[in-house]
Amino acid sequence: MDKRLFSEFLWMNESKATFSDGRITILAPEKCDFFFNNNTSSENGITPDNLSNAPFLFTEVSGDFVLTVKVIVDFKDTYDAAAVMVMKNDHVWVKSCFEKTDFGTNAVVSVVMNQVTDDANGCNIDGNSVWLKVVRIGQSFALHYSQDGKSFNMTRVFSLPVDDIVKVGLVAQAPIGNGGERHFEHLVLERKTLDNIRFA
């Protein structure tokens, strides 16, 4: 992955980023996330705080696109994750995460924020890496994942009330932990419209 690819990228909640051997590594500070828990509480387990402070390295994209990237996480704490994110503003966004869940698994997790936040655990993944893909067609979006970078499975399809131009990029999060490095490889951002959003 060429560092020049990121020449037009900007920071929200700037952090440290390093480039080496086709990989970008973003440092997730302690207790950083994009999440709103809608005042949900729990007597057992862990409920994330309301946060909008995770490092988000993004570019602005107009119209339909497909973003694909391999993410690698050295998991330590619950909810540690590397993610891809699409954002209109603080209250309209989506992220697809490779996350250490509160069930003790490493999983593909999707979070859609449209004034209120939902949170859906997807497939568990053996190991510490996975490929993530997000597809946009108009105001429809699809999230996909792959373990080999070739055969992708759909996580979910949904709609968001976004504008033509959205922020698209990479997130490093550590909602309750001490932080750490999140790695991203083989990033490809294609400005194109797929024939079927469910197949990527």
Z-matrix of the N, CA and C atoms (Angstrom, degrees):
N
C 1 1.468
C 2 1.524 1 108.30
N 3 1.296 2 115.96 1 121.57
C 4 1.451 3 123.07 2 -174.14
C 5 1.533 4 109.88 3 -80.39
N 6 1.333 5 115.81 4 130.64
C 7 1.469 6 120.64 5 178.60
C 8 1.521 7 111.23 6 -57.67
N 9 1.332 8 116.83 7 -29.87
C 10 1.472 9 120.31 8 -179.48
C 11 1.527 10 111.92 9 -63.31
N 12 1.327 11 116.43 10 -22.52
C 13 1.463 12 120.56 11 177.13
C 14 1.522 13 111.15 12 -57.80
N 15 1.330 14 116.48 13 -28.63
C 16 1.463 15 121.14 14 -174.94
C 17 1.532 16 112.77 15 -96.68
N 18 1.322 17 117.13 16 13.35
C 19 1.473 18 119.82 17 -177.00
C 20 1.522 19 112.65 18 -63.19
N 21 1.343 20 116.70 19 -26.15
C 22 1.467 21 119.97 20 -179.66
C 23 1.525 22 112.42 21 -104.65
N 24 1.324 23 117.18 22 9.54
C 25 1.458 24 120.65 23 178.52
C 26 1.523 25 110.52 24 -84.00
N 27 1.328 26 115.33 25 150.39
C 28 1.458 27 122.90 26 -179.47
C 29 1.523 28 109.45 27 -125.25
N 30 1.314 29 115.64 28 164.61
C 31 1.463 30 121.14 29 178.42
C 32 1.527 31 111.86 30 -103.66
N 33 1.305 32 115.95 31 139.34
C 34 1.453 33 123.49 32 156.40
C 35 1.518 34 104.79 33 -115.55
N 36 1.310 35 117.99 34 124.21
C 37 1.472 36 122.73 35 -174.98
C 38 1.535 37 109.63 36 61.70
N 39 1.304 38 115.79 37 65.09
C 40 1.467 39 121.95 38 -172.54
C 41 1.520 40 112.74 39 -56.17
N 42 1.323 41 114.82 40 141.15
C 43 1.451 42 122.54 41 176.37
C 44 1.522 43 108.74 42 -137.68
N 45 1.314 44 116.38 43 -169.88
C 46 1.453 45 121.80 44 179.01
C 47 1.522 46 109.67 45 -88.22
N 48 1.331 47 116.82 46 132.36
C 49 1.461 48 122.13 47 176.55
C 50 1.519 49 108.57 48 -130.19
N 51 1.332 50 116.34 49 135.66
C 52 1.457 51 121.46 50 178.22
C 53 1.525 52 109.51 51 -127.78
N 54 1.338 53 115.62 52 150.41
C 55 1.455 54 122.28 53 -179.87
C 56 1.526 55 109.02 54 -118.28
N 57 1.339 56 116.05 55 132.16
C 58 1.454 57 120.14 56 179.77
C 59 1.519 58 109.86 57 -160.34
N 60 1.350 59 116.06 58 126.81
C 61 1.466 60 121.93 59 174.12
C 62 1.530 61 112.56 60 51.37
N 63 1.338 62 116.93 61 45.97
C 64 1.450 63 120.75 62 177.02
C 65 1.508 64 114.80 63 75.79
N 66 1.312 65 117.60 64 17.13
C 67 1.465 66 122.44 65 -177.69
C 68 1.519 67 109.15 66 -126.59
N 69 1.334 68 116.34 67 138.99
C 70 1.454 69 120.72 68 168.16
C 71 1.515 70 108.00 69 -107.60
N 72 1.331 71 115.14 70 132.15
C 73 1.459 72 122.06 71 179.24
C 74 1.518 73 108.46 72 -115.85
N 75 1.331 74 115.75 73 125.01
C 76 1.464 75 121.51 74 179.73
C 77 1.524 76 108.42 75 -113.31
N 78 1.313 77 116.24 76 132.33
C 79 1.457 78 121.41 77 179.02
C 80 1.522 79 110.25 78 -83.58
N 81 1.332 80 116.41 79 123.00
C 82 1.459 81 121.61 80 173.05
C 83 1.525 82 108.33 81 -90.35
N 84 1.325 83 118.75 82 115.95
C 85 1.466 84 119.87 83 175.25
C 86 1.526 85 110.68 84 -66.75
N 87 1.299 86 116.48 85 167.66
C 88 1.461 87 119.48 86 178.08
C 89 1.523 88 110.63 87 -65.99
N 90 1.334 89 114.68 88 144.99
C 91 1.460 90 123.25 89 174.39
C 92 1.528 91 112.50 90 52.47
N 93 1.340 92 115.54 91 57.17
C 94 1.466 93 120.60 92 177.93
C 95 1.523 94 109.53 93 -128.37
N 96 1.336 95 115.44 94 142.24
C 97 1.460 96 120.04 95 -174.89
C 98 1.519 97 109.09 96 -169.39
N 99 1.338 98 115.70 97 167.82
C 100 1.458 99 123.86 98 160.31
C 101 1.519 100 105.68 99 -117.53
N 102 1.315 101 116.56 100 109.14
C 103 1.460 102 119.83 101 -178.25
C 104 1.526 103 109.97 102 -167.91
N 105 1.344 104 115.83 103 144.72
C 106 1.460 105 122.57 104 173.05
C 107 1.515 106 106.98 105 -132.42
N 108 1.331 107 116.66 106 117.54
C 109 1.467 108 119.29 107 -171.54
C 110 1.522 109 113.96 108 -90.08
N 111 1.339 110 117.61 109 6.03
C 112 1.469 111 121.00 110 174.02
C 113 1.526 112 112.14 111 55.74
N 114 1.343 113 115.02 112 35.90
C 115 1.470 114 121.77 113 177.08
C 116 1.520 115 112.93 114 63.83
N 117 1.331 116 116.84 115 22.15
C 118 1.456 117 120.41 116 176.15
C 119 1.527 118 109.80 117 -73.79
N 120 1.307 119 116.58 118 136.53
C 121 1.458 120 121.12 119 177.46
C 122 1.511 121 109.52 120 -128.04
N 123 1.320 122 116.12 121 165.24
C 124 1.455 123 120.52 122 -177.51
C 125 1.518 124 109.67 123 -150.29
N 126 1.330 125 115.80 124 135.20
C 127 1.452 126 119.58 125 175.18
C 128 1.522 127 110.79 126 -76.85
N 129 1.329 128 116.24 127 -24.92
C 130 1.456 129 120.98 128 179.35
C 131 1.521 130 109.39 129 -123.67
N 132 1.318 131 116.04 130 153.61
C 133 1.452 132 120.32 131 178.28
C 134 1.516 133 112.10 132 77.69
N 135 1.315 134 115.29 133 -161.71
C 136 1.456 135 121.83 134 -173.56
C 137 1.512 136 109.24 135 -127.17
N 138 1.310 137 117.14 136 128.98
C 139 1.450 138 122.10 137 175.23
C 140 1.527 139 108.43 138 -111.14
N 141 1.331 140 119.00 139 123.52
C 142 1.464 141 120.74 140 -177.92
C 143 1.522 142 112.09 141 -62.47
N 144 1.318 143 115.61 142 149.31
C 145 1.460 144 121.29 143 174.06
C 146 1.518 145 110.42 144 -76.33
N 147 1.333 146 115.41 145 165.67
C 148 1.457 147 120.91 146 172.83
C 149 1.526 148 108.46 147 -79.64
N 150 1.327 149 116.10 148 114.56
C 151 1.461 150 120.94 149 -176.11
C 152 1.526 151 110.21 150 -139.88
N 153 1.329 152 115.84 151 148.92
C 154 1.469 153 122.17 152 172.07
C 155 1.527 154 108.54 153 -140.30
N 156 1.322 155 115.82 154 46.03
C 157 1.455 156 119.95 155 -170.70
C 158 1.523 157 114.71 156 -123.23
N 159 1.331 158 118.38 157 10.75
C 160 1.463 159 119.80 158 179.73
C 161 1.530 160 110.46 159 -75.17
N 162 1.326 161 117.79 160 147.02
C 163 1.466 162 120.18 161 175.76
C 164 1.530 163 110.87 162 -62.38
N 165 1.325 164 116.44 163 129.70
C 166 1.456 165 123.75 164 -179.30
C 167 1.520 166 107.44 165 -130.80
N 168 1.328 167 116.58 166 109.07
C 169 1.454 168 122.64 167 178.64
C 170 1.525 169 107.12 168 -99.33
N 171 1.334 170 116.65 169 113.92
C 172 1.465 171 119.51 170 -167.32
C 173 1.518 172 112.49 171 -136.92
N 174 1.317 173 113.94 172 162.85
C 175 1.453 174 122.63 173 167.57
C 176 1.516 175 108.01 174 -128.52
N 177 1.322 176 117.49 175 158.13
C 178 1.454 177 120.74 176 178.78
C 179 1.525 178 109.20 177 -92.87
N 180 1.328 179 115.32 178 131.70
C 181 1.462 180 121.51 179 -175.66
C 182 1.527 181 108.58 180 -125.22
N 183 1.317 182 116.03 181 133.03
C 184 1.461 183 122.37 182 177.47
C 185 1.521 184 109.50 183 -100.72
N 186 1.326 185 116.35 184 129.88
C 187 1.463 186 120.57 185 173.59
C 188 1.513 187 114.16 186 78.89
N 189 1.317 188 115.49 187 -160.28
C 190 1.463 189 122.13 188 -173.89
C 191 1.526 190 111.07 189 -72.05
N 192 1.328 191 115.40 190 151.46
C 193 1.459 192 119.81 191 179.91
C 194 1.526 193 109.99 192 -162.03
N 195 1.339 194 114.22 193 168.67
C 196 1.462 195 123.14 194 170.30
C 197 1.518 196 107.26 195 -134.57
N 198 1.325 197 117.22 196 123.37
C 199 1.463 198 122.79 197 176.68
C 200 1.522 199 108.64 198 -113.89
N 201 1.333 200 116.45 199 127.40
C 202 1.454 201 122.43 200 179.03
C 203 1.521 202 109.11 201 -128.70
N 204 1.334 203 117.74 202 137.57
C 205 1.453 204 121.37 203 178.39
C 206 1.526 205 109.97 204 -157.34
N 207 1.312 206 116.39 205 146.81
C 208 1.457 207 121.91 206 171.91
C 209 1.518 208 108.11 207 -93.47
N 210 1.335 209 116.53 208 133.09
C 211 1.458 210 120.97 209 179.81
C 212 1.527 211 109.85 210 -118.94
N 213 1.326 212 114.92 211 144.69
C 214 1.463 213 122.27 212 179.81
C 215 1.512 214 108.12 213 -132.84
N 216 1.335 215 116.46 214 130.08
C 217 1.467 216 121.10 215 -177.93
C 218 1.522 217 109.18 216 -132.50
N 219 1.328 218 116.21 217 129.33
C 220 1.458 219 121.43 218 170.30
C 221 1.524 220 106.96 219 -89.38
N 222 1.323 221 115.63 220 88.43
C 223 1.455 222 121.24 221 -170.62
C 224 1.530 223 111.90 222 -66.39
N 225 1.338 224 114.57 223 136.44
C 226 1.458 225 121.04 224 175.74
C 227 1.530 226 111.16 225 -129.85
N 228 1.318 227 116.09 226 -53.33
C 229 1.459 228 121.16 227 -173.42
C 230 1.522 229 110.98 228 -113.77
N 231 1.334 230 116.27 229 155.97
C 232 1.457 231 122.03 230 177.07
C 233 1.525 232 110.49 231 -55.35
N 234 1.318 233 115.87 232 136.14
C 235 1.465 234 126.33 233 -179.97
C 236 1.528 235 113.99 234 73.91
N 237 1.333 236 118.96 235 2.72
C 238 1.462 237 118.56 236 169.16
C 239 1.521 238 108.20 237 -54.29
N 240 1.342 239 117.06 238 136.92
C 241 1.462 240 118.48 239 -177.11
C 242 1.518 241 111.91 240 -161.63
N 243 1.323 242 114.28 241 154.42
C 244 1.462 243 123.67 242 161.57
C 245 1.517 244 106.26 243 -111.41
N 246 1.327 245 117.16 244 141.06
C 247 1.467 246 119.72 245 -172.20
C 248 1.514 247 111.26 246 -144.35
N 249 1.335 248 114.59 247 158.47
C 250 1.459 249 122.19 248 165.57
C 251 1.531 250 106.56 249 -108.31
N 252 1.323 251 115.50 250 144.77
C 253 1.466 252 119.16 251 -172.00
C 254 1.519 253 110.45 252 -139.32
N 255 1.338 254 115.02 253 144.66
C 256 1.460 255 123.61 254 170.99
C 257 1.521 256 106.76 255 -124.31
N 258 1.342 257 117.06 256 128.64
C 259 1.466 258 120.11 257 -173.08
C 260 1.525 259 111.49 258 -136.12
N 261 1.328 260 114.77 259 134.46
C 262 1.461 261 121.51 260 165.59
C 263 1.520 262 109.24 261 -91.87
N 264 1.338 263 116.27 262 -51.41
C 265 1.457 264 122.73 263 177.09
C 266 1.529 265 108.04 264 -159.39
N 267 1.323 266 117.78 265 -171.26
C 268 1.468 267 121.97 266 -175.77
C 269 1.516 268 113.52 267 -60.90
N 270 1.319 269 117.52 268 -20.86
C 271 1.453 270 120.48 269 -174.91
C 272 1.528 271 113.71 270 -114.29
N 273 1.326 272 116.33 271 4.72
C 274 1.473 273 120.69 272 175.96
C 275 1.531 274 107.87 273 -140.12
N 276 1.325 275 116.08 274 103.75
C 277 1.463 276 120.71 275 179.34
C 278 1.526 277 110.35 276 -163.51
N 279 1.326 278 114.86 277 170.02
C 280 1.460 279 121.22 278 173.84
C 281 1.525 280 108.06 279 -142.67
N 282 1.317 281 116.30 280 145.08
C 283 1.464 282 119.95 281 171.35
C 284 1.521 283 109.49 282 -136.84
N 285 1.328 284 114.71 283 141.54
C 286 1.454 285 123.24 284 173.43
C 287 1.515 286 106.76 285 -110.46
N 288 1.327 287 116.22 286 119.44
C 289 1.462 288 121.77 287 -170.04
C 290 1.523 289 111.69 288 -116.30
N 291 1.307 290 115.39 289 147.59
C 292 1.458 291 121.47 290 162.74
C 293 1.517 292 104.87 291 -104.72
N 294 1.339 293 116.40 292 110.59
C 295 1.468 294 121.70 293 -160.11
C 296 1.526 295 112.61 294 -134.70
N 297 1.310 296 115.26 295 146.91
C 298 1.472 297 121.61 296 168.71
C 299 1.523 298 106.88 297 -83.82
N 300 1.322 299 117.33 298 110.23
C 301 1.459 300 120.80 299 -172.04
C 302 1.519 301 111.92 300 -83.80
N 303 1.331 302 114.92 301 168.66
C 304 1.457 303 120.07 302 176.36
C 305 1.523 304 112.19 303 -78.07
N 306 1.334 305 116.84 304 4.94
C 307 1.457 306 121.84 305 172.69
C 308 1.531 307 111.19 306 -100.07
N 309 1.345 308 115.68 307 5.01
C 310 1.452 309 120.02 308 177.56
C 311 1.511 310 114.61 309 81.84
N 312 1.339 311 117.40 310 16.14
C 313 1.462 312 121.89 311 -179.88
C 314 1.519 313 110.39 312 -113.38
N 315 1.323 314 116.27 313 162.44
C 316 1.457 315 122.58 314 166.55
C 317 1.522 316 106.46 315 -98.96
N 318 1.318 317 117.40 316 123.14
C 319 1.462 318 119.52 317 -170.48
C 320 1.519 319 111.45 318 -143.94
N 321 1.340 320 114.49 319 158.33
C 322 1.458 321 121.88 320 169.57
C 323 1.523 322 106.63 321 -83.04
N 324 1.320 323 116.37 322 116.94
C 325 1.463 324 122.65 323 -174.41
C 326 1.527 325 108.59 324 -121.50
N 327 1.323 326 116.87 325 135.70
C 328 1.461 327 120.49 326 178.06
C 329 1.520 328 110.08 327 -116.43
N 330 1.329 329 114.73 328 140.87
C 331 1.466 330 121.69 329 178.13
C 332 1.518 331 107.91 330 -131.17
N 333 1.317 332 116.74 331 122.18
C 334 1.460 333 121.85 332 178.00
C 335 1.526 334 108.36 333 -113.91
N 336 1.311 335 115.42 334 123.65
C 337 1.455 336 122.27 335 178.34
C 338 1.521 337 109.17 336 -109.80
N 339 1.341 338 116.06 337 113.47
C 340 1.456 339 122.30 338 175.04
C 341 1.520 340 106.25 339 -136.73
N 342 1.323 341 114.79 340 77.95
C 343 1.464 342 125.23 341 -173.23
C 344 1.531 343 110.80 342 74.58
N 345 1.321 344 117.59 343 -42.67
C 346 1.468 345 121.96 344 171.03
C 347 1.530 346 107.58 345 -123.73
N 348 1.335 347 115.90 346 159.51
C 349 1.460 348 121.03 347 -173.65
C 350 1.511 349 111.23 348 -105.38
N 351 1.352 350 115.48 349 134.82
C 352 1.460 351 118.37 350 165.17
C 353 1.524 352 108.04 351 -108.43
N 354 1.308 353 116.63 352 168.75
C 355 1.464 354 121.29 353 -174.65
C 356 1.525 355 107.24 354 -150.42
N 357 1.342 356 117.99 355 115.27
C 358 1.456 357 120.70 356 -173.53
C 359 1.525 358 110.53 357 -127.61
N 360 1.329 359 116.34 358 119.22
C 361 1.455 360 120.59 359 173.95
C 362 1.519 361 109.75 360 -77.29
N 363 1.330 362 116.11 361 132.05
C 364 1.447 363 121.68 362 176.25
C 365 1.512 364 110.78 363 -102.70
N 366 1.324 365 115.49 364 -143.22
C 367 1.464 366 121.17 365 -173.94
C 368 1.527 367 111.70 366 -71.99
N 369 1.335 368 115.00 367 140.93
C 370 1.449 369 120.76 368 172.17
C 371 1.519 370 109.64 369 -74.66
N 372 1.326 371 116.36 370 145.00
C 373 1.452 372 122.84 371 -177.08
C 374 1.529 373 108.87 372 -124.48
N 375 1.325 374 116.30 373 127.97
C 376 1.458 375 120.34 374 172.33
C 377 1.527 376 108.67 375 -77.42
N 378 1.326 377 116.52 376 133.69
C 379 1.454 378 119.81 377 179.70
C 380 1.511 379 112.35 378 99.05
N 381 1.335 380 115.73 379 -171.52
C 382 1.463 381 120.08 380 -173.52
C 383 1.526 382 113.51 381 -119.58
N 384 1.347 383 117.58 382 19.54
C 385 1.466 384 119.57 383 178.59
C 386 1.519 385 110.77 384 -142.28
N 387 1.328 386 115.26 385 152.79
C 388 1.462 387 121.71 386 176.38
C 389 1.525 388 107.54 387 -161.89
N 390 1.328 389 116.45 388 158.52
C 391 1.458 390 122.16 389 174.73
C 392 1.529 391 108.54 390 -96.86
N 393 1.331 392 115.82 391 136.83
C 394 1.454 393 121.82 392 177.42
C 395 1.525 394 109.51 393 -119.95
N 396 1.335 395 115.30 394 144.68
C 397 1.468 396 120.50 395 179.17
C 398 1.520 397 109.09 396 -140.12
N 399 1.335 398 116.05 397 137.15
C 400 1.460 399 121.09 398 173.57
C 401 1.521 400 108.10 399 -125.63
N 402 1.334 401 115.22 400 135.09
C 403 1.460 402 122.40 401 -176.35
C 404 1.526 403 108.87 402 -122.08
N 405 1.328 404 115.97 403 135.96
C 406 1.471 405 120.41 404 174.01
C 407 1.515 406 110.34 405 -120.23
N 408 1.329 407 115.83 406 133.48
C 409 1.461 408 123.31 407 166.70
C 410 1.526 409 106.25 408 -133.60
N 411 1.320 410 117.08 409 104.57
C 412 1.462 411 121.40 410 -176.99
C 413 1.514 412 110.61 411 64.71
N 414 1.330 413 116.74 412 -122.72
C 415 1.461 414 120.94 413 176.53
C 416 1.529 415 111.66 414 -102.48
N 417 1.335 416 115.90 415 14.93
C 418 1.457 417 121.53 416 174.93
C 419 1.524 418 109.61 417 -102.36
N 420 1.335 419 115.10 418 142.30
C 421 1.458 420 121.55 419 -179.17
C 422 1.519 421 109.59 420 -133.61
N 423 1.329 422 115.14 421 151.52
C 424 1.460 423 121.07 422 173.52
C 425 1.518 424 108.75 423 -136.76
N 426 1.330 425 115.30 424 142.98
C 427 1.456 426 122.32 425 175.81
C 428 1.522 427 108.38 426 -113.23
N 429 1.321 428 116.02 427 136.80
C 430 1.458 429 122.26 428 -179.19
C 431 1.523 430 109.21 429 -134.50
N 432 1.336 431 116.12 430 159.29
C 433 1.469 432 120.64 431 175.35
C 434 1.520 433 109.46 432 -141.01
N 435 1.339 434 114.84 433 160.83
C 436 1.465 435 120.80 434 179.45
C 437 1.522 436 108.88 435 -150.92
N 438 1.317 437 116.22 436 148.19
C 439 1.456 438 119.99 437 175.96
C 440 1.521 439 112.01 438 -98.10
N 441 1.337 440 117.47 439 -10.80
C 442 1.454 441 119.65 440 179.74
C 443 1.530 442 113.53 441 -124.61
N 444 1.324 443 117.61 442 -1.44
C 445 1.452 444 120.82 443 -179.85
C 446 1.515 445 114.27 444 78.43
N 447 1.340 446 117.11 445 4.62
C 448 1.458 447 121.27 446 -177.89
C 449 1.526 448 111.67 447 -119.60
N 450 1.320 449 116.36 448 -50.83
C 451 1.460 450 121.58 449 -178.79
C 452 1.528 451 109.04 450 -102.07
N 453 1.342 452 115.74 451 114.74
C 454 1.461 453 120.96 452 -175.75
C 455 1.523 454 110.97 453 -107.00
N 456 1.326 455 115.74 454 144.18
C 457 1.454 456 123.50 455 175.47
C 458 1.524 457 109.23 456 -115.82
N 459 1.321 458 116.27 457 145.49
C 460 1.459 459 120.79 458 -178.74
C 461 1.524 460 111.29 459 -80.22
N 462 1.324 461 115.39 460 135.39
C 463 1.462 462 121.77 461 173.90
C 464 1.522 463 110.85 462 -91.09
N 465 1.333 464 116.23 463 -48.31
C 466 1.469 465 119.93 464 178.75
C 467 1.521 466 110.17 465 -167.63
N 468 1.350 467 115.06 466 159.15
C 469 1.459 468 124.29 467 172.59
C 470 1.523 469 107.32 468 -124.73
N 471 1.326 470 117.07 469 141.08
C 472 1.464 471 120.55 470 -176.01
C 473 1.527 472 108.59 471 -162.71
N 474 1.321 473 116.19 472 173.33
C 475 1.459 474 122.32 473 177.76
C 476 1.517 475 110.41 474 -119.03
N 477 1.328 476 115.65 475 148.36
C 478 1.456 477 122.18 476 174.65
C 479 1.530 478 108.79 477 -136.45
N 480 1.340 479 118.11 478 140.63
C 481 1.463 480 121.02 479 179.54
C 482 1.529 481 111.32 480 -81.36
N 483 1.336 482 116.23 481 73.24
C 484 1.461 483 120.93 482 -176.11
C 485 1.525 484 111.14 483 -99.74
N 486 1.320 485 115.06 484 164.29
C 487 1.455 486 121.41 485 173.09
C 488 1.526 487 109.35 486 -84.40
N 489 1.331 488 116.30 487 177.36
C 490 1.465 489 119.68 488 178.39
C 491 1.525 490 110.80 489 -61.24
N 492 1.327 491 117.26 490 -40.60
C 493 1.466 492 121.94 491 -179.53
C 494 1.523 493 109.43 492 -99.64
N 495 1.325 494 115.84 493 128.92
C 496 1.466 495 121.77 494 177.90
C 497 1.525 496 109.14 495 -131.05
N 498 1.315 497 115.25 496 161.58
C 499 1.462 498 121.66 497 173.53
C 500 1.530 499 108.06 498 -87.35
N 501 1.326 500 117.13 499 132.00
C 502 1.457 501 122.44 500 -177.31
C 503 1.522 502 108.42 501 -133.77
N 504 1.351 503 116.45 502 129.50
C 505 1.456 504 116.59 503 179.76
C 506 1.507 505 114.77 504 177.64
N 507 1.340 506 115.12 505 -152.31
C 508 1.454 507 124.43 506 -168.63
C 509 1.519 508 110.92 507 -116.00
N 510 1.337 509 115.45 508 139.67
C 511 1.466 510 122.20 509 -179.84
C 512 1.525 511 109.28 510 -124.50
N 513 1.326 512 115.85 511 139.09
C 514 1.463 513 122.88 512 172.09
C 515 1.520 514 107.69 513 -117.38
N 516 1.341 515 117.71 514 121.45
C 517 1.462 516 119.26 515 -173.75
C 518 1.529 517 112.08 516 -129.99
N 519 1.336 518 113.42 517 153.51
C 520 1.465 519 122.99 518 175.60
C 521 1.527 520 107.14 519 -154.12
N 522 1.336 521 117.64 520 74.29
C 523 1.466 522 121.56 521 -169.01
C 524 1.525 523 115.56 522 -58.87
N 525 1.331 524 117.80 523 -37.91
C 526 1.473 525 119.36 524 -177.03
C 527 1.512 526 112.16 525 -124.39
N 528 1.327 527 116.92 526 -1.40
C 529 1.460 528 120.20 527 -173.44
C 530 1.512 529 113.62 528 -102.87
N 531 1.321 530 114.55 529 -167.31
C 532 1.457 531 121.98 530 -175.31
C 533 1.523 532 113.18 531 -91.89
N 534 1.321 533 116.91 532 2.95
C 535 1.452 534 120.05 533 177.89
C 536 1.512 535 112.29 534 88.33
N 537 1.322 536 115.05 535 -179.03
C 538 1.455 537 120.75 536 -179.64
C 539 1.513 538 110.95 537 159.54
N 540 1.322 539 115.78 538 -178.94
C 541 1.456 540 121.42 539 -176.20
C 542 1.524 541 111.32 540 -85.81
N 543 1.333 542 115.61 541 140.27
C 544 1.455 543 122.99 542 175.06
C 545 1.529 544 107.27 543 -122.31
N 546 1.324 545 116.92 544 130.88
C 547 1.460 546 121.58 545 -171.32
C 548 1.528 547 111.09 546 -110.43
N 549 1.338 548 115.25 547 142.23
C 550 1.458 549 122.14 548 -179.22
C 551 1.525 550 108.58 549 -134.11
N 552 1.345 551 116.29 550 131.52
C 553 1.461 552 122.09 551 -178.55
C 554 1.530 553 110.64 552 -133.79
N 555 1.327 554 115.64 553 157.81
C 556 1.476 555 122.57 554 172.06
C 557 1.534 556 112.33 555 55.88
N 558 1.322 557 116.37 556 40.69
C 559 1.467 558 119.86 557 178.45
C 560 1.525 559 110.51 558 -69.10
N 561 1.338 560 115.83 559 128.63
C 562 1.466 561 122.03 560 174.96
C 563 1.519 562 107.85 561 -132.82
N 564 1.332 563 117.08 562 123.94
C 565 1.462 564 122.92 563 176.31
C 566 1.521 565 107.76 564 -117.38
N 567 1.347 566 115.70 565 111.33
C 568 1.454 567 121.49 566 -176.19
C 569 1.523 568 109.68 567 -110.81
N 570 1.319 569 116.02 568 127.26
C 571 1.462 570 120.75 569 173.80
C 572 1.518 571 107.98 570 -86.86
N 573 1.323 572 116.23 571 90.59
C 574 1.462 573 120.26 572 -179.05
C 575 1.515 574 109.45 573 -154.63
N 576 1.341 575 115.87 574 165.58
C 577 1.465 576 122.71 575 177.97
C 578 1.517 577 109.50 576 -112.74
N 579 1.315 578 117.01 577 120.39
C 580 1.461 579 120.12 578 178.31
C 581 1.537 580 110.50 579 -74.63
N 582 1.332 581 115.90 580 153.61
C 583 1.464 582 120.81 581 176.93
C 584 1.526 583 110.83 582 -68.87
N 585 1.340 584 117.31 583 -34.27
C 586 1.459 585 122.00 584 -178.63
C 587 1.526 586 108.11 585 -142.83
N 588 1.322 587 117.04 586 117.61
C 589 1.457 588 121.92 587 -175.44
C 590 1.524 589 112.29 588 -64.68
N 591 1.336 590 117.55 589 -19.89
C 592 1.447 591 121.30 590 -177.60
C 593 1.526 592 113.49 591 -82.02
N 594 1.329 593 116.56 592 -13.27
C 595 1.459 594 121.48 593 -178.72
C 596 1.532 595 108.80 594 -123.82
N 597 1.301 596 116.06 595 114.63
C 598 1.464 597 119.78 596 -176.06
C 599 1.523 598 110.48 597 -124.61
